[in-house]
């Protein structure tokens, strides 16, 4: 599971054997959330949340929006399509 970004000390992961649509798993502090990226233009959107506070989710969404081009590029590098 390649870590493609770090946001606020949290790992942003894309699993090589995962499915479309383009999305990332954000893992840390005993929590995990999944965000659809809506590549290539965004905005990222929360799909699943297991433990992050509402405030953390907002921060993660903001961080993903800033690094969306990179995250989408990594999805494309690993999976070939969005």
C-alpha positions in Angstrom: 0.0 0.0 0.0 2.0 3.0 -1.3 1.8 6.2 0.8 1.4 8.9 -1.8 1.1 11.9 0.5 1.3 12.9 4.1 -1.3 15.4 5.4 -1.0 16.7 9.0 1.0 13.5 9.8 -1.6 11.2 8.3 -0.8 8.7 5.6 -2.6 9.1 2.3 -2.7 5.7 0.6 -3.7 4.3 -2.8 -4.0 0.5 -2.8 -2.6 -1.1 -6.0 -5.4 -3.7 -6.2 -8.2 -1.2 -5.6 -11.2 -0.2 -7.8 -12.5 3.0 -9.4 -13.5 5.7 -9.0 -10.2 7.4 -8.1 -10.0 7.6 -4.3 -7.5 7.6 -1.4 -7.5 6.1 2.1 -6.3 8.4 4.8 -4.9 6.6 7.8 -3.6 7.7 11.2 -4.3 8.1 14.9 -6.3 4.9 14.9 -8.7 6.2 12.3 -9.3 5.7 8.6 -11.4 7.6 6.0 -11.9 7.2 2.2 -12.1 10.2 -0.1 -13.3 10.2 -3.7 -10.9 12.5 -5.6 -13.2 13.4 -8.6 -10.1 13.6 -10.8 -8.9 15.6 -12.4 -10.6 18.7 -11.2 -12.1 17.7 -7.8 -13.3 18.6 -5.3 -12.4 15.6 -3.1 -15.4 14.2 -1.2 -15.7 12.1 1.9 -17.0 8.6 1.2 -16.4 6.7 4.4 -15.2 7.8 7.8 -14.1 5.5 10.7 -13.1 7.7 13.6 -12.0 11.1 12.4 -13.7 14.1 13.9 -15.7 16.5 11.7 -12.9 19.1 12.1 -10.3 16.5 11.0 -12.3 15.6 8.0 -12.5 19.3 7.0 -8.7 19.7 7.4 -8.1 16.5 5.3 -10.4 17.7 2.6 -8.6 21.0 2.4 -5.2 19.2 2.3 -6.4 16.9 -0.4 -7.7 19.8 -2.5 -4.3 21.5 -2.3 -2.5 18.3 -3.4 -5.3 17.0 -5.8 -3.1 17.2 -8.9 -0.5 15.0 -7.2 -3.0 12.6 -5.8 -4.7 12.2 -9.1 -1.3 11.7 -10.8 -0.5 8.9 -8.4 -3.8 7.2 -8.9 -3.2 7.4 -12.7 0.4 6.1 -12.2 -0.8 3.1 -10.2 -4.1 2.3 -12.0 -3.8 3.9 -15.4 -7.3 5.5 -15.4 -9.5 7.5 -13.1 
